[in-house]
Amino acid sequence: MISEETVAQVATLLPQPDRSVVAVGPPGPGEGTWAGAPSAAYCDGDIYLAYRLRRPEGQGRGYAVAVARSADGVHFETLVTIGRERFGAESLERPAIVRTPDGTWRLYLSCATPGTKHWRVEVLEAAHPGALDASRSQVVLPGDALHAVKDPVLVHDGGKWHLWASVHPLADPDEADQMVTDYAVSPDGLSWTWQGTALGTRPGEWDSRGARVTAVRLEPGRVVAYYDGRASAAENYEERTGLATGTEPGALTAHGPIAQSPYGDGGLRYLCIIDVGDSRERYYYEMTRADGAHELRTELR
């Protein structure tokens, strides 16, 4: 059991929007237009950022994932943009960019199956992020007739890969917005074995409809995770960020801290945290702005 004192200490590291700046603006104004769902990796002094671009429903939804590079963590040069059409996907959601121990770069992509509520995860591999090619991909998390799988978070630690992904029920399409986070392990980051639900919802709480892990720190004897939560279907797309802890990566307990936008319904989601050296970390997250659009923001902590 993690002490409440420890939880309080970690809670001070939740996002603070008033300390943030815009890293990537949305492709247009207004509700349903987003830049966000970030995933980042640090290598040789540069930050590589993968993020999703979205237009409103009927105008493309999640139409592309971009991969970009920055020396300062704020100003990015786009290396490659990957469209949803290359995967026969109705929409793309949160990617995950990682560098394997042997130096290979991988981009995991959340792909929506057209005409359904189903999601799957595919992966691309390349020697450099700018060389990622959508024509060469493989499905690594297929989901099934009863479960959609998306928004993977990956950590390589202790000689194996750990994965947390949001899982949605498909038996009733009207209930498919619900989500929990399941945990899986792998020797290579490609073939996964599910271990069960790591973080579920809490009836009557702010996260009673959904709990999606977005960032994980594995420390000796402690796991600290950040997650998106929502209390109702109406809050879909406007999740807020909370904290969960545990002693094992497959068993997390949610706690009370919440970070949110000062605008709209308070959406602040898809938090990603990377170590950039000198005891500093950089946060990236998607946040609702005053006109209802979502922008990708960053903080140096």
C-alpha positions in Angstrom: 0.0 0.0 0.0 1.3 3.4 -1.0 1.0 6.0 1.8 -1.2 9.0 1.5 1.8 11.1 2.1 3.5 9.6 -0.9 0.4 10.1 -3.0 0.3 13.8 -1.9 3.9 14.2 -2.9 3.4 12.7 -6.3 0.2 14.7 -6.8 2.3 17.9 -6.8 3.7 16.6 -10.1 0.3 16.6 -11.9 0.1 19.0 -14.9 -0.2 22.7 -14.2 -1.6 24.3 -17.3 -0.6 27.8 -16.2 3.0 26.7 -16.5 2.6 25.2 -20.0 3.1 26.5 -23.6 1.6 25.3 -26.9 3.8 22.8 -28.7 1.3 22.0 -31.5 -1.8 23.9 -32.3 -5.0 22.2 -33.7 -5.5 22.1 -37.5 -8.4 24.5 -37.1 -10.7 26.3 -34.6 -13.7 25.0 -32.8 -15.0 21.8 -31.1 -13.9 18.5 -32.6 -10.7 19.9 -34.0 -7.7 18.5 -32.1 -3.9 18.2 -32.0 -2.9 15.9 -29.2 -2.8 12.3 -27.8 1.0 12.7 -27.6 3.8 10.1 -27.1 7.4 11.2 -26.8 10.9 9.7 -26.6 14.2 11.3 -25.9 17.4 10.3 -27.8 20.8 12.0 -28.2 19.6 15.4 -27.1 16.5 15.5 -29.3 12.8 14.9 -28.4 10.7 12.8 -30.9 7.0 13.4 -30.6 4.2 11.4 -32.1 0.7 12.9 -32.0 -2.8 12.6 -33.5 -4.5 15.2 -35.7 -8.3 15.3 -35.8 -11.1 17.1 -37.5 -14.8 16.9 -36.4 -16.9 13.8 -37.1 -18.0 13.9 -40.8 -14.8 15.8 -41.7 -12.2 13.1 -41.1 -12.0 12.4 -37.4 -8.5 11.2 -36.5 -7.1 11.7 -40.0 -3.4 11.5 -39.4 -0.5 10.9 -37.0 2.6 13.1 -37.2 6.1 12.3 -36.0 8.2 15.4 -35.3 11.6 16.3 -33.8 12.7 19.1 -31.5 15.9 20.2 -29.8 14.2 22.3 -27.2 11.0 20.3 -26.6 8.7 23.2 -27.8 9.4 23.9 -31.5 9.0 20.9 -33.7 10.0 19.9 -37.2 7.6 17.4 -38.8 9.5 14.3 -40.0 6.6 12.2 -41.4 2.8 12.3 -41.5 0.9 9.1 -41.7 -2.7 9.1 -42.9 -5.5 6.9 -41.7 -6.2 5.7 -45.3 -3.0 3.7 -45.3 -4.5 1.4 -42.7 -8.0 1.3 -44.0 -8.9 3.0 -40.7 -11.9 5.2 -40.1 -9.8 7.1 -37.5 -6.5 7.1 -35.8 -6.1 7.8 -32.0 -3.2 7.9 -29.6 0.1 6.6 -31.0 3.1 5.3 -29.0 6.7 6.0 -30.2 9.5 4.0 -28.6 13.1 3.1 -29.2 14.0 -0.5 -28.5 17.2 -1.6 -26.8 18.8 -2.4 -30.1 18.1 1.0 -31.5 15.1 0.2 -33.7 12.3 2.8 -33.6 8.7 1.7 -33.4 5.4 3.6 -33.8 2.3 1.9 -32.4 -0.9 3.2 -34.0 -4.5 2.9 -32.7 -6.7 2.2 -35.7 -10.6 2.2 -35.9 -12.3 -0.4 -38.0 -14.7 1.3 -40.3 -18.4 1.1 -39.5 -17.8 -0.4 -36.0 -16.7 0.6 -32.5 -13.7 -1.8 -32.8 -10.1 -0.7 -32.5 -6.8 -2.5 -33.0 -3.2 -1.5 -32.7 -0.6 -1.8 -35.5 3.1 -1.2 -35.4 5.7 0.2 -37.8 9.5 -0.2 -37.5 12.4 1.8 -38.9 16.0 2.7 -38.2 15.0 6.3 -37.6 11.7 8.0 -36.9 11.8 9.9 -40.2 11.9 6.6 -42.0 8.7 5.1 -40.6 6.7 3.7 -43.5 3.0 2.9 -43.3 3.2 0.4 -46.1 5.0 -2.0 -43.8 3.0 -2.7 -40.6 1.8 -5.5 -38.5 -1.2 -5.9 -36.1 0.1 -6.5 -32.6 -3.1 -5.9 -30.5 -6.0 -7.1 -32.6 -8.8 -6.9 -30.1 -11.8 -9.2 -30.8 -15.5 -9.2 -31.3 -16.2 -8.2 -27.7 -13.3 -5.8 -27.0 -11.7 -2.8 -28.7 -8.0 -2.1 -27.8 -6.3 1.2 -28.3 -4.1 3.9 -26.8 -1.1 1.8 -25.8 1.5 2.9 -23.2 4.8 0.9 -23.3 7.8 0.7 -21.0 10.8 -1.5 -21.4 12.2 -2.5 -17.9 13.8 -5.5 -16.4 14.5 -7.2 -19.7 10.9 -7.2 -20.8 8.2 -5.0 -22.2 5.2 -3.8 -20.2 2.0 -2.5 -21.8 -1.1 -0.7 -20.6 -3.9 -0.2 -23.1 -7.5 1.0 -22.9 -10.1 -1.7 -23.5 -13.7 -0.9 -24.5 -16.7 -3.4 -24.4 -18.4 -4.0 -27.7 -21.3 -6.2 -26.8 -23.6 -3.1 -26.7 -22.5 -0.4 -29.1 -24.2 2.2 -26.9 -21.9 1.3 -24.0 -18.7 1.2 -26.0 -17.4 4.5 -24.7 -16.7 2.8 -21.4 -13.1 1.9 -20.8 -10.7 0.3 -18.4 -6.9 -0.3 -18.6 -5.6 -3.8 -19.1 -2.0 -4.8 -18.6 0.2 -7.1 -20.8 3.8 -8.3 -20.9 6.0 -9.3 -23.8 9.6 -10.4 -24.4 9.9 -8.4 -27.7 7.2 -5.7 -27.7 5.3 -7.5 -30.5 3.8 -10.7 -29.1 1.8 -9.8 -25.9 0.3 -11.9 -23.1 -2.6 -10.2 -21.2 -2.4 -10.2 -17.4 -5.8 -8.7 -16.6 -7.2 -5.3 -15.7 -4.7 -3.0 -14.0 -7.0 0.0 -13.4 -10.8 -0.1 -13.5 -13.6 2.5 -12.9 -15.0 3.6 -9.5 -18.8 3.8 -9.2 -19.9 7.2 -8.1 -16.5 8.9 -8.6 -15.2 11.3 -11.3 -13.8 8.2 -13.2 -16.9 6.0 -13.0 -17.3 5.7 -16.8 -13.6 5.4 -17.9 -10.1 5.0 -16.6 -7.3 5.0 -19.2 -3.6 4.9 -18.2 -1.5 7.4 -20.1 1.9 7.4 -18.4 3.7 5.1 -16.1 6.8 5.3 -13.9 8.3 2.0 -12.7 10.4 2.6 -9.6 11.8 0.2 -7.0 8.9 -1.1 -5.0 6.5 1.4 -6.5 4.5 2.1 -9.6 3.1 5.5 -10.3 0.6 5.9 -13.2 -1.3 8.9 -14.6 -4.6 8.3 -16.2 -7.6 9.8 -17.9 -11.0 9.6 -16.3 -14.6 10.5 -17.0 -17.8 10.1 -15.1 -20.3 9.9 -18.0 -20.6 9.3 -21.8 -21.2 13.0 -22.1 -17.6 13.6 -20.9 -16.2 11.5 -23.7 -13.3 13.5 -25.3 -13.1 15.8 -22.2 -11.4 13.5 -19.8 -9.3 14.8 -16.9 -6.0 13.5 -15.5 -5.7 11.6 -12.2 -3.2 9.6 -10.3 -3.0 5.8 -9.6 -0.3 3.9 -7.6 0.6 0.4 -6.8 3.4 -2.0 -6.0 2.9 -4.1 -9.1 2.3 -2.8 -12.7 -0.8 -5.0 -13.1 -2.6 -3.7 -10.0 -3.1 0.0 -9.6 -5.3 1.9 -7.1 -6.8 5.2 -8.2 -6.5 8.3 -6.0 -8.1 11.8 -5.9 -5.9 14.3 -7.6 -7.2 15.8 -10.8 -5.7 18.1 -13.3 -8.0 19.8 -15.8 -8.3 22.6 -18.3 -9.7 26.0 -17.1 -11.9 26.0 -20.3 -14.9 24.1 -21.5 -15.6 20.8 -19.7 -12.1 20.7 -18.3 -10.5 18.3 -20.8 -6.8 17.6 -20.0 -5.8 14.2 -21.2 -3.2 11.8 -22.7 -0.4 13.0 -20.4 3.1 11.8 -21.5 6.2 12.3 -19.4 9.8 11.9 -20.5 13.2 12.3 -18.7 15.3 14.9 -20.5 18.3 14.8 -18.3 19.7 17.0 -15.4 16.8 15.8 -13.2 14.3 17.4 -15.5 11.2 16.1 -17.1 9.0 17.3 -19.9 5.3 16.9 -19.9 3.1 16.7 -23.0 -0.7 16.6 -23.0 -3.8 17.5 -24.9 -5.9 20.3 -23.4 -9.2 22.0 -24.3 -8.9 25.6 -25.1 -11.4 28.4 -24.9 -13.0 27.8 -28.3 -13.5 24.1 -27.7 -10.6 23.0 -29.9 -7.8 20.8 -28.3 -4.1 21.8 -28.5 -1.0 20.0 -27.5 0.8 21.7 -24.6 4.1 21.1 -22.8 5.7 21.9 -19.4 9.3 21.6 -18.3 9.5 20.4 -14.7 
